[in-house]
Amino acid sequence: MTYIPDAADLYEQHERRQEERRPPSVKCDICGDEIHMENDLYEQDDAYEIDGYTICGECIQDYIKNKYYKQLRAG
């Protein structure tokens, strides 16, 4: 008898293939989300390296505001 995969088996096979094709990633030092590197199939996610940290596009603005905000005073 020949085995015929059902929809769940086909979906799992598809997911495994997609996972194998995903580029390697690093973690954002602020939120811990994955930042995927570029490969033949995917463009790189937004990433910034500042003060020795690797920061995703979602966290960079808050990091800069909190770290480098300067109160300007009229003299």
N, C-alpha and C positions, 0 to 999 in steps of 0.2 A: 504494500500500500504506500502510495506517495504522500509525503507530508505537504500540506498546503497551508502556508502561514495565514493566520487571521489578521485582522486589521491592527490589533494590539501589537502583534509581533512585527508587522511591517513598520508601525510607528516607532517602536523601540529601535529597530535597525536604522531607521532614518535619523533618529536622535543621536545614536552612536556615531554615525557618519558625520553629522553636523558638528558634534563635539570634537571629533578628530580634526576637522577642518578649521576650527576656531583658532585664532592666533594665540600665542602665549600672552600672559597678562602679568601686571604688577598690581599691587594694592595701593590705593590712595592712603597716604599717611594720616589724613584727617578723618575720613569717614569709613575707610576700609573697603570701599567698593573696588571692583576690578577695573583696571584701565587696560584695554586690549591694545596690543601692538599691531602694527600693520603687517599684512601678508598679501598674497596674490588675490585673495577674495575679499578682504576687509580693509577699510581705511582705519587708521589709528584713531582711537578715542582722544578727545582733548586732554592734554596733560601738560603740567608745568612743573619745573624744578626750581625751587627757590628756598634759600636758607638750608639746603641739604635735604629738603623734603620733596617727595613726588606727590603732586596734588592734582586731583581731577578738576575738570571744568566746572563742576557744580560747587566746589568748595573754594576755589581760588579767590573769588571776590570777597567772601567773608574773611578769609585768612588775611588778605591784604588790608582790609578795613580794620580788623582787630589788631594787627601787628604794626601797621605803619601809619595809622591815623595821627594827624598832627593838628592840634588846636591852634588856630591862627588868632592872634590878638592884635587889635589896632593899637598903635603905639602912641 
